[in-house]
């Protein structure tokens, strides 16, 4: 899909992301380069590919909520565990205010901003410390169900050690457990046991369902 042009209003899934605790990162330049590389991984299918706006914040949009959620997960896993990223995803109309600069506004962006602000606030609560993604979609009947799924997936992701993060990323990329075992230097049985115990298979299946959202 082509980028939004002119003053036309288009309904899209908006994505805002930023780095958690960026001031505490020792090598901020390296973190920025890693995140920039991650953003390049999620340009395919975007309405407006995610790009930095100011500092560590980036914004982009997608034709469906599922595509935006999938992009957020791809970015998050690409830079984890060295860089921690939170996201706000919205759904609504977006209008280009200035075609020359590409500046946009509208309910879609307001929804994403509300979502990421909620994410940042939720992280300060001990019971929700693992939250990294939230959705706001005024008028959508499935918004609560989407957020319930995101909360549960974030909780699982937040409990993973480095090896489990590598394995779940490989599983999401379509690699077999046999190939993953060879790369990790462990048995396929060990990979399967870890996938079951840590909820990796659940994360993969939940992510597939979420990616299909319109």
WOUR-V983275 format. One record per residue. N is the residue number from 1. PSI is psi in whole degrees, 0 to 359 (999 if undefined). OMEGA is omega as a letter, one per 20 degrees, with the letter a starting at -180 (NA if undefined). Layout:
n:N psi:PSI omega:OMEGA
n:N psi:PSI omega:OMEGA
//
This chain:
n:1 psi:141 omega:a
n:2 psi:154 omega:r
n:3 psi:152 omega:r
n:4 psi:132 omega:a
n:5 psi:159 omega:r
n:6 psi:212 omega:a
n:7 psi:12 omega:a
n:8 psi:145 omega:r
n:9 psi:130 omega:a
n:10 psi:138 omega:r
n:11 psi:121 omega:a
n:12 psi:169 omega:r
n:13 psi:118 omega:a
n:14 psi:147 omega:a
n:15 psi:125 omega:r
n:16 psi:133 omega:r
n:17 psi:153 omega:r
n:18 psi:166 omega:a
n:19 psi:134 omega:r
n:20 psi:129 omega:r
n:21 psi:40 omega:a
n:22 psi:329 omega:a
n:23 psi:342 omega:a
n:24 psi:356 omega:a
n:25 psi:126 omega:a
n:26 psi:312 omega:a
n:27 psi:86 omega:a
n:28 psi:327 omega:r
n:29 psi:317 omega:r
n:30 psi:320 omega:r
n:31 psi:318 omega:r
n:32 psi:317 omega:r
n:33 psi:321 omega:r
n:34 psi:318 omega:r
n:35 psi:321 omega:r
n:36 psi:320 omega:r
n:37 psi:322 omega:r
n:38 psi:322 omega:r
n:39 psi:326 omega:r
n:40 psi:339 omega:r
n:41 psi:343 omega:a
n:42 psi:29 omega:r
n:43 psi:330 omega:a
n:44 psi:129 omega:r
n:45 psi:357 omega:a
n:46 psi:148 omega:r
n:47 psi:308 omega:r
n:48 psi:111 omega:a
n:49 psi:141 omega:r
n:50 psi:136 omega:a
n:51 psi:153 omega:r
n:52 psi:142 omega:r
n:53 psi:310 omega:r
n:54 psi:132 omega:r
n:55 psi:234 omega:a
n:56 psi:0 omega:a
n:57 psi:144 omega:r
n:58 psi:156 omega:a
n:59 psi:150 omega:r
n:60 psi:176 omega:r
n:61 psi:156 omega:a
n:62 psi:159 omega:a
n:63 psi:336 omega:a
n:64 psi:158 omega:r
n:65 psi:321 omega:r
n:66 psi:319 omega:r
n:67 psi:322 omega:r
n:68 psi:318 omega:r
n:69 psi:318 omega:r
n:70 psi:320 omega:r
n:71 psi:318 omega:r
n:72 psi:317 omega:r
n:73 psi:318 omega:r
n:74 psi:315 omega:r
n:75 psi:313 omega:a
n:76 psi:312 omega:a
n:77 psi:332 omega:a
n:78 psi:328 omega:a
n:79 psi:353 omega:r
n:80 psi:150 omega:i
n:81 psi:2 omega:a
n:82 psi:325 omega:a
n:83 psi:130 omega:a
n:84 psi:129 omega:a
n:85 psi:141 omega:r
n:86 psi:159 omega:a
n:87 psi:150 omega:r
n:88 psi:128 omega:a
n:89 psi:132 omega:a
n:90 psi:169 omega:r
n:91 psi:126 omega:r
n:92 psi:183 omega:a
n:93 psi:142 omega:r
n:94 psi:136 omega:a
n:95 psi:138 omega:r
n:96 psi:118 omega:a
n:97 psi:327 omega:a
n:98 psi:100 omega:a
n:99 psi:330 omega:a
n:100 psi:321 omega:a
n:101 psi:346 omega:a
n:102 psi:13 omega:a
n:103 psi:132 omega:a
n:104 psi:160 omega:r
n:105 psi:173 omega:r
n:106 psi:171 omega:a
n:107 psi:328 omega:r
n:108 psi:317 omega:r
n:109 psi:324 omega:r
n:110 psi:321 omega:a
n:111 psi:316 omega:r
n:112 psi:321 omega:r
n:113 psi:317 omega:r
n:114 psi:320 omega:a
n:115 psi:314 omega:a
n:116 psi:330 omega:r
n:117 psi:323 omega:r
n:118 psi:319 omega:r
n:119 psi:312 omega:a
n:120 psi:321 omega:r
n:121 psi:318 omega:a
n:122 psi:325 omega:a
n:123 psi:338 omega:a
n:124 psi:353 omega:r
n:125 psi:131 omega:a
n:126 psi:321 omega:a
n:127 psi:346 omega:a
n:128 psi:21 omega:a
n:129 psi:337 omega:a
n:130 psi:355 omega:a
n:131 psi:131 omega:r
n:132 psi:351 omega:a
n:133 psi:135 omega:r
n:134 psi:156 omega:a
n:135 psi:141 omega:r
n:136 psi:124 omega:a
n:137 psi:80 omega:a
n:138 psi:129 omega:r
n:139 psi:349 omega:r
n:140 psi:127 omega:a
n:141 psi:348 omega:a
n:142 psi:8 omega:a
n:143 psi:316 omega:a
n:144 psi:320 omega:r
n:145 psi:320 omega:r
n:146 psi:314 omega:a
n:147 psi:325 omega:r
n:148 psi:316 omega:r
n:149 psi:319 omega:r
n:150 psi:319 omega:r
n:151 psi:314 omega:a
n:152 psi:318 omega:r
n:153 psi:319 omega:r
n:154 psi:321 omega:r
n:155 psi:316 omega:r
n:156 psi:313 omega:a
n:157 psi:323 omega:a
n:158 psi:345 omega:a
n:159 psi:0 omega:a
n:160 psi:143 omega:r
n:161 psi:178 omega:a
n:162 psi:318 omega:a
n:163 psi:317 omega:r
n:164 psi:324 omega:r
n:165 psi:316 omega:r
n:166 psi:319 omega:a
n:167 psi:316 omega:a
n:168 psi:326 omega:r
n:169 psi:318 omega:r
n:170 psi:320 omega:r
n:171 psi:318 omega:r
n:172 psi:333 omega:r
n:173 psi:358 omega:r
n:174 psi:8 omega:r
n:175 psi:149 omega:r
n:176 psi:158 omega:r
n:177 psi:331 omega:r
n:178 psi:315 omega:r
n:179 psi:322 omega:r
n:180 psi:318 omega:r
n:181 psi:318 omega:r
n:182 psi:318 omega:a
n:183 psi:326 omega:a
n:184 psi:348 omega:a
n:185 psi:30 omega:r
n:186 psi:175 omega:a
n:187 psi:157 omega:r
n:188 psi:327 omega:r
n:189 psi:321 omega:r
n:190 psi:322 omega:r
n:191 psi:315 omega:a
n:192 psi:318 omega:r
n:193 psi:318 omega:r
n:194 psi:319 omega:a
n:195 psi:322 omega:r
n:196 psi:315 omega:a
n:197 psi:319 omega:a
n:198 psi:359 omega:r
n:199 psi:22 omega:a
n:200 psi:320 omega:r
n:201 psi:325 omega:r
n:202 psi:316 omega:r
n:203 psi:315 omega:a
n:204 psi:313 omega:a
n:205 psi:319 omega:r
n:206 psi:320 omega:a
n:207 psi:324 omega:r
n:208 psi:317 omega:r
n:209 psi:314 omega:a
n:210 psi:324 omega:a
n:211 psi:342 omega:a
n:212 psi:355 omega:a
n:213 psi:141 omega:r
n:214 psi:999 omega:NA
//
